[in-house]
């Protein structure tokens, strides 16, 4: 058991890796397309080497994933995968397939073997099994409740335990989902999930003559009836099937956010707290790392006065589907599902990041448009503070062209000269090093704004119950 819980962030690319470390991650996990369950990973072997060197130079850790479920066609590739892992010297390797585990154990005994959440570890008996096999760490399934986690920790005191605390939820069993395979011929267990649970589905009616008719819901009949599901073992409990102009989202889960329950996780001595999201932006990596880094440190420093509400405004700047507590409290409620829409919503946009300092000039890569005199803010690492900035004009970082507004594009960047800052440039460079991110406020209005407000209110109610 570690003295303090480790904050573990996803690294879907080299930039995301460096951003997560800058904003306070103790460790990151990464992989390559041919070795893990993220077929869209942006890492090359050269990137991984640079990332590992970067992480170790900062005194942090990096774990690589070899957590796909192998078919016969994959087995012949295993020796080269493992040879690559031995060459890279990660701090741990995440594995789910028992055959892969045994192969790595026999052929690369110097590697620390971690058991991935894909192995569906939901009991202390499973933890003890993997420990007997040589595992150094077990990642618990998202389905495990806090009471179960607590019992596992008590019965398994001498192995490292990791649990998820933030990120997207899978409607299936720790990601072992066949819907994608069935509907899109893309295996979730091979890193190619099509996220069919986020798709919209329309209701149709089959008539006695065998013909199928679409059920048209319009302004004239939308309030005349509801569609309800009843399940055999829960008679009298009716689940509403909601459909709008776009369809229904029966399988769409909200995102997990255990910030309000962070004291529970820290108090029982969990070793690693994991954030999901290797396919998300560096803005996501930076904001989540910054918020949880500050929250974790504050709890250890002053448990009595700790309050999760201090950190939620930061997490609310992320695009999300609404937050829930996952399975932390036990049985899920309908509040954990988002039946209304599948896309993520948020009032803030990723404005860009400082990709380098050119002398005293910051080269700022644009990720969303910025208008003349529109305020955007830079997120200071090791703090919840920001530096705000407004520009009356924008200078292209490479051509020198001056424009009244700027839009995102491939490699589009502007030059921020010392004169734009309301403080000494040496202070700015210290507060805003390379990879610092910035955001801009763009409030949602109408139906989307109402949806966002309702989801935030539902989460507040859930946490206060």
Secondary structure, DSSP 8 states (H G I E B T S, - for coil): --SS-EEEEE-SSHHHHHHHHHTT-SEEEE--TTTSS-TT----HHHHHHHHHHHHHTT-EEEEEE-----HHHHTTHHHHHHHHHHHT-SEEEE--HHHHHHHHHH-TTS-EEE-GGG-B-SHHHHHHHHHHT-SEEEB-TT--HHHHHHHHHH-TTSEEEEEEEE---SSBTTB-SHHHHHHS--GGGT----GGGS-B--EEE-TTS-EEE----TTTTTT--EEEE-GGGTT-EEEE--BTTBB-TT-B-EEE-GGGHHHHHHTT-SEEEE--TTS-HHHHHHHHHHHHHHHHHHHH-STT--THHHHHHHTTS-BS-EE-TTTTSS--GGGB--S-SS-B-SEEEEEEEEEEETTEEEEEESS-B-TT--EEEE-TTSS-EEEE--SSEEBTTT--EES-B---TT-EEEE-GGGSSS-HHHHHHHS-TT-EEEEE----HHHHHHHHHHHHHHHHHHH-
